[in-house]
């Protein structure tokens, strides 16, 4: 039981670290998007796509963790 708790806590810490890094990358990309010249359509599109990709990555990581936690807790 104690070992299982340590594994779950270790996985949760790993998840939070990964999610935190994704949030930092997302904020950096968002700042780049806001600082991009609106007249430069190519750079604006590239920055927008980067933000979109990171938003999807964030929600995918969050959703996958929820599913894993539900399976571990026997809810699924």
Buried (B, 14 or more C-beta within 10 A) or exposed (E): EEEEEEEBEEBEEEBEEBBEEBEEBBEEBBEBBEEBEEEEEEBBEEBEEBBEEBBEBBEEBEEEBEEBBEEEEEEE
